Amino acid sequence: MPLALVSRPSVEPTEQANMKHRGNNPKRRIAKPGHFTTAELVGFAGRARYKGSAHHKLHPADYGFHPPTSPRPSKSVCDDIRVIRLAEARELLRAGFAKGMVSISRPQDMPKYVWALDADGEPFEAKLGRDGRYHGYRLNLDERAMRDWVVDEWERRSV
């Protein structure tokens, strides 16, 4: 008889049922409030480095990419609605850490994912690269469940 693997859910059962429609990638789950201490989140934010990626850009803005842009058809782009300058991308990353909008998954002792909303309410996701720096992109409409989850969680943590 094969062994069945049992894993402890990272969220409460009611939340887990609510998350089923949001995807099954455990690395891409938003940590519950309080999962990380304020000191841990401040530490993450202080160590985080943002570099961006030409694969997620239509407009090079002030990122200094060489070549300026090289968007891949399979990648989400962050600037399809408007240009996102480097300072704003870095601020979105800091804001995500400040609200605890990070994943539990911690390769390189940093959250794999960080989420934030811009001033217009558009949800963005930043992903930690192998080089230890983050690059970000807008969550597109084809990821409606993830977009809704990020917006809902952001609003819940803003009260």
N, C-alpha and C positions, 0 to 999 in steps of 0.2 A: 504494500500500500504506500503510495507516495506521500511524502511529508507535506503538510499544508503550512505555508508561512502565514503567521498572524502578526499584523503590525498594529501598534497603538495609534489610534487616530490623533492627529495633531490639533484637532478642533473638537468642540463639544458635539454630541450626536445630532442635535438640531441644526447646528451650523454645517455639519458634514452632509446632511441630507440636502441642505440648501446649496452646497458647493458642487454637487454632482454634475450639474449642468455647466459648471464653470471650467471644466477641463480636468484632466487626471494627471497632470505633471506635478508631482509633489515639490519639485524645485521652484515652481511658479505659484506657490500659495503665499498669501499675505499672512505674516505672523499676527497672532491675536494681540490686542493691546496688553501690555505688561509682559509679553514673552521676553523682551529684552529690557534691561533697566535703562533709565535715562542716561546713566554714565556710559553704558555700552553703546547706545545710539550716538551720543556725542563723540565717543571714541571712533566709531565707524566713520562719521562725518568728517572728523579731523584727518583720518587716514585716506579717505576716498579721493581718487584722482579721476577726472573726466577728460577724455581725449576726443570723443566723437568718432565717427566712422564715415568715410566717403561712400561706403556702400549704402548708407541710410540718408544721403543728401542729394537733393536736386540742385541746391544753390550752395556754393562753398562758404559764403559769408566770411567770417574772420577765423576759420579753423586752420588755415594754412596747409590744406591737403595737397599732395602731389601724386597723381593728377588731382585737379581741383575737386571733381566729383566722379564717382563711378557707381551710380545706383544699380543694384542688381534687381532683376524683375521679381525675384522671390523674397526680397527684403522689404520691410515696411520703411517708409521714409518719414523723417520727422518734420520736414519742411514743405509738404505738399500743399498746405493751407497758407502758410506764411513762413518767412525766413526766421529761423531760430538762431540767435547769436550765441556765441560761446558763453558769455556771462550769464545769459538766461538759462542755458542748459545746465550750467554748474549750480545755479540757484535752485532749479527744479530738483536736482539731486540732493542738495542740502535740505530742501523743504520735505522731501520724501523721508529722509533720515529723521528729521525733527518730529514728524508725525508717526514714526514707527512703521511706515509703509514699506516694509522690507520683507524679503523671504526668509524662511527659517534656514534654508540651504546656505552653507557658509564655506565654499571653497576658498582657499587662501585666507581663512579667518575673516572674511568679509561677506555680507549678504550677496548672493548671486544676483538677485533682482531688487530694484528699488522703483517705486511708483510715485507719481505726483500728478497734480492737475495744474495747468497753466492758468493765467488770469481769465481766460475765456472758458474755462471748465473742460478743456481738452485733456484727456488722460495720456500720460507718457510712461514708458517703461524704460529703465536703464538696466543694462546687463553687464556683469563683470566679465571682462575678457581674460584670456590666458596671460596677458601681460600685466594683470593686476589693475587695469584702468577700465572705467565704465564708458560705454557708448549708449546712446539713447535713441528712441524712435517713438512716434505717436502710435497709440493703439488704434488701428484702423477699424472701420465698420464691420469688416469680416470677422472681427473678434468681439462681437457684441457682448457676449457673456462676460469676458474679461474686462471690457470697458465699463460695463455696468457695475461690476464688482468693485473696481478701483474707485469709480465715482461714489458709489454708496459708502464704501469704507472711509474715503476721504472726508465725506460730509459728516459721517458719524464721529470721526475724530476731530472735527472742527468745532463741535459744540462745547 
